[in-house]
Every structure is written in structure tokens, then in C-alpha cells.
Amino acid sequence: MNWREYNEQGKGKNMSSQPKLTFEEASSLVMQHLKARNWDKSNSSRGIAISILLEASELLEYFQWQEEPVGNKQDLASELADIFIYAIQFAERYNIDIPLEIQKKIKKQEKKYPVEIFENKNEAERREAWLKAKKDYKKDTTL
């Protein structure tokens, strides 16, 4: 489904009541949107990476000086969408399969932070277990 079909079918309107898109469908919509505007090639890889950080900083700004966000859920969702749009563009540029990389990263995290060390512990004990696991883990630094 392309961007125009998506909007014509009404999926672009009142999105909260619409069926959810798969990651592949969302990625395709992002890339179609970018390609239609020639933005898929006009931004440098460095610029895209910087934009991911800038958008993440905009999300963080909602929490400046407090634990609860200043904005509402839609404000936060909009900033998060910006982050994902740039991440999808970056992944497309380098032929990175995001779902596959997430799976691989979770497997690494499971080794680094086995669930058993966090079970049946209070917050302080979980933090101590996390710090110990982080310290003890030997990171692969080979290039």
C-alpha cells in the first residue's frame, strides 16, 4: 500500500481507531513519503544521525526539570514518530533490517542481563544486580 492509498482508505484519518500497521508497512510509508519529496537521498548519513539525536532531545525536553512530561501523549508520540522516521531512513541507507537487529540485540541483552538476577528482588537489589552485570560483561570491541 502506498501513501496515497493509505490516506484514501481513511487509515490516515483518526488513526487511533484504525488497524495497526506492521513495521514493514510503516517503513514503506516513511520511505515513500521521503522519496516523493526527494528527501531519501538529499540528507547526508551524518545529518540523519544528527537528526535522530535532535529529535530524541526534543522528546527529552518534555521531561526537563520533572519526572512527568509537560506535554500530552500526542506530543510525546509525535516526537517519537520523528525519531523513528529518521531511524528508518538511516536503516534504509545502510540496508539495516531493524526487526532483525532488535532480535539480535535482545539476545545479547539476555546474556548480559539474565532474567534470573532480577527476579524476586526489590528496586535497590535490581539496580545492584544491573550494575554488577554491566561491570562484569565483556564487551566485544573488535572491529
Phi, psi and omega in degrees: 000132178264175185302315182296314178299321180302313180288322180295328178280359176085002180291337180279353181254139179045059189298337182295334181261001182269158176300147181285146175276151170284167177299319181297318179295317179296317179299317179298317178298317178300310184293323176297319178298314181292316182295322180298336181253006184059030178270348183292334181244344186283337180268136178287157177301318178299317179296322179293316179299318177297319181297324176301313180294318180298316179293322176297323177294323177296322176296315180297330180301331178295342182252005182300126176073007180201164180277326180266144182290150176288321182275181179262181182302319181295322177299314180295317180298321180296316178294319179296321177299319177302317179299313181294322179300312178293324179295319178295317178298318179296315180298319178298318181300321184254015179052050179260126177273098186302309179302320178296316181294327176295315178302314180297319180293319178298320177300317177298317180297324179297325177286317182290319183233074181299140185302328183301329183283351181251347185291141174054040179234153176280177185300316181295319179292322178295319179296317179298318179295320179297313181297318179297314180298319179297316181292319185281341185288132178265107183284139177282112182250014179286146179263000000 
